[in-house]
Amino acid sequence: MRGRSLGREFGWLWASYAISAAGTWLALDAFPLIAILVLDAGPAQVSMLASAGLAVGAAVAVPLGPWVEFRRKRPVMIAMDLVRFAALLSVPAAFALGRLTFVQLLVVSVIVAAAGIAFRAASGACLKAVVRKEDLLVANGRFETTTWTTTMLGPPLGGAAIGLLGPVATVVADAASYLLSAGAVRAIGGTEPPPARTGAKRLRAGDLLEGWRYVLAHPGLRPLFFNTVLVKGLILATAPPLAVLMLGDLGFAPWQYGLAFGVPCIGGLIGSRLARPLAARFGRHRVMLAAGTLRACWLLGLAFVGPGAAGLALVIAVEFGLITCMGVFTPVFATYRLEQTANDRVARTLAAWSVTDNAAVAALTAVWGLLAGLVGPRPAIAAAGVLMLATPLLLPRSRGRSAGHVGRPRRVRRQRPAGLARADRPARPARPTS
């Protein structure tokens, strides 16, 4: 069964994901480098570019969840890819004309963040439609493997491209990846039925909050929501203080810093391959609890990094353990989330999740930046590590109930998923997740 085909439709959806992920990681540091090298931006402006893009993009994306829910998902995905293509391509165009500004970088980062949230919401619903319930974990495992492969290879290749061609070159590559991704989604083919909608036919104010209401009313999704948002926020919030500690106080060279976070991505490949056999042997819920608990134990170790080879080895070991646990946890979690979400709530639920993720990352990054400035990077990292140890308390202890009976004010007849299921087979019931 290993390596079996999940069908042509999933193959093109996976290709779209892989292409856009490769472009994203290739251009990972492009905007900060453009701001620094081209626009002479200072640390405050670079921090604003990183946090404001996420925060404002999340705010802009709030109405996109219900908008996506009641539309065909494939055209939405293509549209969001084309929006990101056009927005990113405006950067090298303005650079070539000598008209590039910091404000343009900020606006483009907001557009890309908001379009990314809408795309992920639509793609989650699309995945649920084109893959059988029993194959969802396999599909999410392949997405996770792709994530860690591009994470491992993209930044070094992007760094080499920046060194040879300048930071704007990787933005061109990232823009092209979204154009190719749109082509892959278009190649899925088939007929996508319009999503059925109960109740009012127009977008209501209440629809904006429906994703959060659904998650918070669900006994299984609610703890996972708080757990995953807090874990992601704490991990990413420690990245700037750790960079300051390693590159400044401890004197590591940039190539050593890159090595410390590139090599451990192998753990993500291992974890994503282990997720399915572990779930088959021990059960998905037990694996999710175990991996979610183990991933909380590593972050504190980064507060003890020292200089030299021993310090570099410690960072690699800690990151390897953390990423391996994440590689196991994420496909199981993403599958559970789709299975526990009713078909007519998928896009709104995933959009609400992504909006909260982005807002939490932006807020915690800003808070930990201030904390590191007050007490130093090492105590700030230690504080995040201690908080991380408490996150397993937020993991769901029960297996959850079936989608369609949880967090709903009344019993609603299940609808055909708004995806790409063929007319000659029944609609298939239940991303990472990023």
C-alpha positions as CSV (number, residue, x, y, z in Angstrom):
1,M,0.0,0.0,0.0
2,R,3.0,2.3,0.5
3,G,3.4,4.8,-2.3
4,R,0.0,3.9,-3.9
5,S,-1.6,6.4,-6.2
6,L,-4.4,8.5,-4.7
7,G,-5.7,9.4,-8.2
8,R,-5.1,11.9,-10.9
9,E,-7.0,14.7,-9.1
10,F,-4.9,14.4,-6.0
11,G,-1.8,14.2,-8.1
12,W,-2.4,17.7,-9.6
13,L,-3.4,19.1,-6.2
14,W,-0.2,17.8,-4.7
15,A,1.8,19.2,-7.6
16,S,0.3,22.6,-7.0
17,Y,1.2,22.4,-3.3
18,A,4.8,21.3,-4.0
19,I,5.4,24.0,-6.6
20,S,4.1,26.9,-4.5
21,A,5.9,25.5,-1.4
22,A,9.2,25.4,-3.3
23,G,8.8,29.0,-4.4
24,T,7.9,30.2,-0.9
25,W,11.0,28.6,0.7
26,L,13.3,29.7,-2.1
27,A,12.3,33.3,-1.5
28,L,12.0,32.9,2.3
29,D,14.2,35.9,3.3
30,A,13.7,37.9,0.1
31,F,11.6,40.8,1.4
32,P,13.8,41.5,4.5
33,L,16.9,41.4,2.3
34,I,15.4,43.7,-0.3
35,A,14.3,46.1,2.5
36,I,17.9,46.0,4.0
37,L,20.0,45.9,0.8
38,V,17.9,47.9,-1.6
39,L,15.9,50.3,0.6
40,D,18.3,50.8,3.5
41,A,15.6,49.8,6.0
42,G,16.5,49.6,9.7
43,P,15.7,46.9,12.2
44,A,12.3,48.5,13.2
45,Q,11.1,48.6,9.5
46,V,12.3,45.0,8.9
47,S,10.4,43.8,12.0
48,M,7.3,45.8,10.9
49,L,7.5,44.1,7.5
50,A,7.5,40.7,9.1
51,S,4.8,41.2,11.7
52,A,2.5,43.7,10.1
53,G,2.2,41.7,6.9
54,L,1.0,38.7,8.9
55,A,-1.3,40.7,11.2
56,V,-2.9,42.9,8.6
57,G,-3.1,40.0,6.1
58,A,-5.0,38.0,8.8
59,A,-7.4,40.9,9.4
60,V,-8.0,41.3,5.7
61,A,-8.7,37.6,5.3
62,V,-11.5,37.5,8.0
63,P,-14.3,37.8,5.4
64,L,-12.6,35.5,3.0
65,G,-13.5,32.3,4.9
66,P,-17.3,32.6,4.4
67,W,-16.7,33.9,0.9
68,V,-14.7,30.9,0.0
69,E,-17.2,28.5,1.6
70,F,-20.0,29.2,-0.7
71,R,-18.0,29.2,-4.0
72,R,-16.4,26.5,-6.1
73,K,-13.1,25.8,-4.5
74,R,-10.9,25.3,-7.6
75,P,-11.6,28.7,-9.2
76,V,-10.9,30.3,-5.8
77,M,-7.6,28.5,-5.6
78,I,-6.6,29.6,-9.1
79,A,-7.7,33.2,-8.4
80,M,-5.6,33.4,-5.2
81,D,-2.6,32.0,-7.0
82,L,-3.0,34.6,-9.7
83,V,-3.4,37.4,-7.2
84,R,-0.1,36.3,-5.5
85,F,1.6,36.0,-8.8
86,A,0.6,39.6,-9.8
87,A,1.4,41.1,-6.4
88,L,4.9,39.5,-6.2
89,L,5.7,40.3,-9.8
90,S,5.1,44.0,-9.1
91,V,8.2,44.0,-6.9
92,P,10.8,43.2,-9.6
93,A,8.9,45.4,-12.0
94,A,9.1,48.4,-9.6
95,F,12.7,47.6,-8.9
96,A,13.6,47.6,-12.6
97,L,11.9,51.0,-13.0
98,G,13.6,52.4,-9.9
99,R,10.2,52.9,-8.2
100,L,10.3,50.3,-5.4
101,T,9.3,51.5,-2.0
102,F,9.0,50.1,1.5
103,V,5.2,50.7,1.4
104,Q,4.9,48.6,-1.7
105,L,6.8,45.7,0.1
106,L,4.4,46.1,3.0
107,V,1.3,46.1,0.8
108,V,2.5,43.1,-1.2
109,S,3.2,41.1,2.0
110,V,-0.4,41.8,3.2
111,I,-1.9,40.7,-0.1
112,V,0.2,37.5,-0.2
113,A,-0.7,36.7,3.4
114,A,-4.5,37.2,2.9
115,A,-4.5,35.3,-0.4
116,G,-2.6,32.5,1.2
117,I,-5.3,32.1,3.9
118,A,-8.0,32.0,1.3
119,F,-6.1,29.4,-0.8
120,R,-5.5,27.2,2.2
121,A,-9.2,27.3,3.2
122,A,-10.2,26.3,-0.4
123,S,-7.5,23.6,-0.8
124,G,-8.6,21.9,2.5
125,A,-12.1,21.6,1.2
126,C,-10.8,20.5,-2.2
127,L,-8.6,17.8,-0.5
128,K,-11.6,16.5,1.4
129,A,-13.6,16.2,-1.8
130,V,-11.0,14.4,-4.0
131,V,-9.5,12.0,-1.5
132,R,-11.4,9.2,0.3
133,K,-11.7,9.3,4.0
134,E,-9.3,6.4,4.5
135,D,-6.7,8.1,2.4
136,L,-6.7,11.5,4.1
137,L,-3.8,10.6,6.4
138,V,-1.7,9.4,3.4
139,A,-2.4,12.6,1.5
140,N,-1.6,14.8,4.5
141,G,1.6,12.8,5.1
142,R,2.7,13.5,1.5
143,F,2.0,17.2,2.0
144,E,4.1,17.1,5.2
145,T,7.0,15.4,3.4
146,T,6.9,18.0,0.7
147,T,6.9,20.8,3.3
148,W,10.0,19.5,5.0
149,T,11.8,18.7,1.7
150,T,11.2,22.3,0.4
151,T,12.1,23.7,3.8
152,M,15.4,21.8,3.7
153,L,16.4,22.6,0.1
154,G,14.7,26.0,-0.5
155,P,16.6,28.4,1.8
156,P,20.1,27.2,0.8
157,L,19.2,27.4,-2.9
158,G,17.6,30.7,-2.4
159,G,20.6,32.0,-0.6
160,A,22.8,30.9,-3.5
161,A,20.5,32.6,-6.0
162,I,20.5,35.8,-4.0
163,G,24.3,35.8,-3.9
164,L,24.5,35.3,-7.7
165,L,21.5,37.3,-8.9
166,G,20.4,39.5,-6.0
167,P,17.3,39.3,-3.7
168,V,14.8,40.3,-6.4
169,A,15.6,37.2,-8.4
170,T,14.0,34.9,-5.8
171,V,10.8,37.0,-5.8
172,V,10.5,36.4,-9.5
173,A,10.9,32.6,-8.9
174,D,8.3,32.8,-6.1
175,A,5.8,34.6,-8.4
176,A,6.4,32.1,-11.2
177,S,5.7,29.2,-8.7
178,Y,2.2,30.6,-8.1
179,L,1.5,30.9,-11.8
180,L,2.6,27.2,-12.2
181,S,0.5,26.3,-9.2
182,A,-2.6,27.8,-10.8
183,G,-1.9,25.8,-13.9
184,A,-1.7,22.6,-11.8
185,V,-5.0,23.3,-10.1
186,R,-6.5,24.0,-13.6
187,A,-5.2,20.6,-14.8
188,I,-7.2,18.8,-12.1
189,G,-10.1,18.9,-14.6
190,G,-13.5,17.3,-13.9
191,T,-16.7,19.1,-12.9
192,E,-17.0,20.8,-9.6
193,P,-20.6,21.2,-8.4
194,P,-21.5,24.5,-6.7
195,P,-21.6,24.2,-2.9
196,A,-25.1,23.9,-1.4
197,R,-26.0,26.5,1.2
198,T,-28.6,26.3,3.9
199,G,-30.3,29.5,5.1
200,A,-29.7,33.0,3.7
201,K,-28.2,33.1,0.3
202,R,-26.2,36.3,0.9
203,L,-23.1,36.7,3.1
204,R,-24.3,37.7,6.6
205,A,-22.3,39.4,9.4
206,G,-22.7,36.2,11.4
207,D,-20.9,34.2,8.7
208,L,-17.6,36.1,9.5
209,L,-17.4,34.4,12.9
210,E,-18.9,31.1,12.0
211,G,-15.5,29.4,11.7
212,W,-14.5,30.4,15.2
213,R,-17.9,29.5,16.6
214,Y,-17.7,26.0,15.1
215,V,-14.2,25.4,16.4
216,L,-14.9,26.7,19.9
217,A,-18.1,24.6,20.2
218,H,-16.3,21.4,19.2
219,P,-14.9,19.4,22.1
220,G,-12.1,17.9,20.1
221,L,-11.2,20.9,17.8
222,R,-11.3,23.5,20.6
223,P,-8.3,22.3,22.6
224,L,-6.4,21.5,19.4
225,F,-7.0,25.0,18.2
226,F,-5.5,26.6,21.3
227,N,-2.7,24.1,21.3
228,T,-1.5,24.5,17.7
229,V,-1.9,28.3,17.7
230,L,0.2,28.6,20.9
231,V,2.8,26.1,19.8
232,K,3.4,27.7,16.4
233,G,3.5,31.1,17.9
234,L,6.0,30.2,20.6
235,I,8.3,28.4,18.1
236,L,8.3,31.3,15.6
237,A,8.5,34.0,18.3
238,T,11.9,32.5,19.5
239,A,13.4,32.6,16.1
240,P,14.6,36.3,16.2
241,P,16.1,36.1,19.7
242,L,17.8,32.8,18.8
243,A,19.3,34.5,15.7
244,V,20.6,37.3,17.8
245,L,22.0,34.9,20.4
246,M,23.7,32.7,17.8
247,L,24.9,35.2,15.3
248,G,25.7,38.0,17.8
249,D,26.5,36.9,21.3
250,L,27.9,33.4,20.4
251,G,29.6,34.4,17.1
252,F,28.3,31.7,14.8
253,A,28.9,32.2,11.1
254,P,25.8,32.6,8.9
255,W,26.5,29.3,7.2
256,Q,26.6,27.6,10.6
257,Y,23.3,29.2,11.5
258,G,21.8,27.9,8.2
259,L,23.2,24.5,8.8
260,A,21.7,24.3,12.3
261,F,18.2,24.7,10.8
262,G,18.6,22.9,7.5
263,V,19.9,19.6,8.6
264,P,17.1,19.0,11.2
265,C,14.5,19.1,8.4
266,I,15.5,15.5,7.7
267,G,13.6,14.8,10.9
268,G,10.4,16.2,9.3
269,L,10.9,13.7,6.4
270,I,11.3,10.9,8.9
271,G,8.3,11.9,11.0
272,S,6.0,12.4,8.1
273,R,6.8,8.9,6.8
274,L,6.3,7.4,10.3
275,A,2.9,9.1,10.9
276,R,0.8,6.6,9.0
277,P,2.4,3.3,10.2
278,L,2.4,4.6,13.8
279,A,-1.3,5.6,13.5
280,A,-2.1,2.2,12.1
281,R,-0.4,0.4,14.9
282,F,-1.3,2.6,18.0
283,G,-4.4,4.6,16.8
284,R,-4.5,8.1,15.5
285,H,-5.7,9.7,18.7
286,R,-2.9,8.1,20.8
287,V,-0.2,9.1,18.2
288,M,-1.5,12.7,18.1
289,L,-1.4,12.9,21.9
290,A,2.1,11.4,22.1
291,A,3.7,13.4,19.3
292,G,2.0,16.6,20.5
293,T,3.3,16.0,24.0
294,L,6.9,15.2,22.9
295,R,7.2,18.2,20.6
296,A,6.7,20.4,23.7
297,C,9.8,19.1,25.4
298,W,12.5,20.5,23.0
299,L,12.2,24.3,22.8
300,L,13.6,24.9,26.3
301,G,16.9,23.2,25.2
302,L,17.7,26.1,22.9
303,A,18.2,28.4,26.0
304,F,21.3,26.4,26.9
305,V,23.1,26.7,23.6
306,G,26.8,27.6,23.9
307,P,29.6,28.6,21.5
308,G,31.5,26.3,19.3
309,A,30.9,22.9,17.9
310,A,29.1,21.7,21.0
311,G,26.6,24.5,20.8
312,L,26.0,23.9,17.1
313,A,25.4,20.2,17.8
314,L,22.9,21.1,20.6
315,V,20.9,23.3,18.3
316,I,20.8,20.6,15.6
317,A,19.8,17.9,18.1
318,V,17.0,20.0,19.6
319,E,15.7,21.1,16.3
320,F,15.9,17.6,14.9
321,G,13.8,16.2,17.8
322,L,11.3,19.0,17.6
323,I,10.9,18.8,13.8
324,T,10.6,14.9,13.9
325,C,7.7,15.2,16.4
326,M,6.1,17.9,14.3
327,G,6.5,15.6,11.2
328,V,4.5,12.9,13.0
329,F,1.9,15.2,14.6
330,T,0.9,17.5,11.7
331,P,-0.5,14.9,9.2
332,V,-2.5,13.2,12.0
333,F,-3.7,16.5,13.3
334,A,-4.6,17.8,9.8
335,T,-6.5,14.6,9.1
336,Y,-8.4,14.7,12.4
337,R,-9.3,18.3,11.8
338,L,-10.8,17.6,8.4
339,E,-12.6,14.5,9.7
340,Q,-14.1,16.4,12.6
341,T,-15.2,19.4,10.4
342,A,-18.6,19.2,8.6
343,N,-18.4,19.6,4.9
344,D,-20.2,22.9,4.9
345,R,-17.9,24.4,7.5
346,V,-14.4,23.4,6.1
347,A,-13.4,26.6,4.4
348,R,-14.6,28.9,7.3
349,T,-13.0,26.7,9.9
350,L,-9.6,26.5,8.1
351,A,-9.7,30.3,7.4
352,A,-10.5,31.1,11.0
353,W,-7.6,28.8,12.0
354,S,-5.1,30.4,9.7
355,V,-6.2,34.0,10.6
356,T,-5.6,33.2,14.3
357,D,-2.3,31.5,13.5
358,N,-1.0,34.5,11.7
359,A,-2.3,37.0,14.3
360,A,-0.8,35.0,17.1
361,V,2.6,34.6,15.4
362,A,2.7,38.4,14.8
363,A,1.7,39.2,18.3
364,L,4.0,36.8,20.1
365,T,6.9,37.7,17.8
366,A,6.5,41.3,18.8
367,V,6.2,40.5,22.5
368,W,9.2,38.2,22.5
369,G,11.2,40.8,20.6
370,L,10.4,43.3,23.4
371,L,11.2,40.7,26.1
372,A,14.5,39.8,24.5
373,G,15.4,43.5,24.4
374,L,14.6,43.8,28.1
375,V,16.1,40.7,29.6
376,G,18.3,39.3,26.8
377,P,17.7,36.6,24.2
378,R,18.6,33.6,26.4
379,P,16.0,34.3,29.1
380,A,13.4,35.1,26.5
381,I,14.0,31.7,24.8
382,A,13.8,30.0,28.2
383,A,10.5,31.7,29.0
384,A,9.0,30.4,25.7
385,G,10.4,26.9,26.4
386,V,8.7,26.9,29.9
387,L,5.4,28.0,28.4
388,M,5.8,25.3,25.7
389,L,5.9,22.6,28.4
390,A,2.4,23.5,29.4
391,T,0.9,23.2,25.9
392,P,0.2,19.4,26.1
393,L,-2.5,20.3,28.6
394,L,-4.5,21.7,25.7
395,L,-4.5,18.5,23.6
396,P,-7.9,16.8,23.3
397,R,-8.2,13.8,25.7
398,S,-11.3,12.4,24.0
399,R,-11.5,11.0,20.5
400,G,-14.2,13.5,19.4
401,R,-17.5,12.9,17.7
402,S,-18.3,12.7,14.1
403,A,-18.5,15.9,12.0
404,G,-22.0,17.1,11.5
405,H,-23.0,16.5,15.1
406,V,-20.6,18.7,16.9
407,G,-20.9,22.5,17.5
408,R,-24.1,22.7,15.4
409,P,-27.1,24.4,16.9
410,R,-29.4,21.9,15.2
411,R,-29.1,18.7,13.2
412,V,-28.4,19.5,9.6
413,R,-28.5,17.0,6.8
414,R,-25.0,16.3,5.4
415,Q,-24.3,18.0,2.1
416,R,-22.2,16.8,-0.8
417,P,-18.7,18.3,-0.4
418,A,-18.1,21.3,-2.6
419,G,-15.2,19.8,-4.4
420,L,-14.3,17.8,-7.4
421,A,-15.9,14.4,-6.7
422,R,-17.0,12.6,-9.8
423,A,-20.7,12.2,-10.6
424,D,-20.3,8.3,-10.8
425,R,-19.2,7.9,-7.2
426,P,-20.7,9.1,-3.9
427,A,-19.2,12.3,-2.3
428,R,-16.3,11.3,-0.2
429,P,-16.7,12.4,3.4
430,A,-13.9,13.3,5.8
431,R,-4.0,21.1,5.9
432,P,-2.1,21.3,8.0
433,T,-1.6,21.6,8.3
434,S,1.0,24.3,7.6
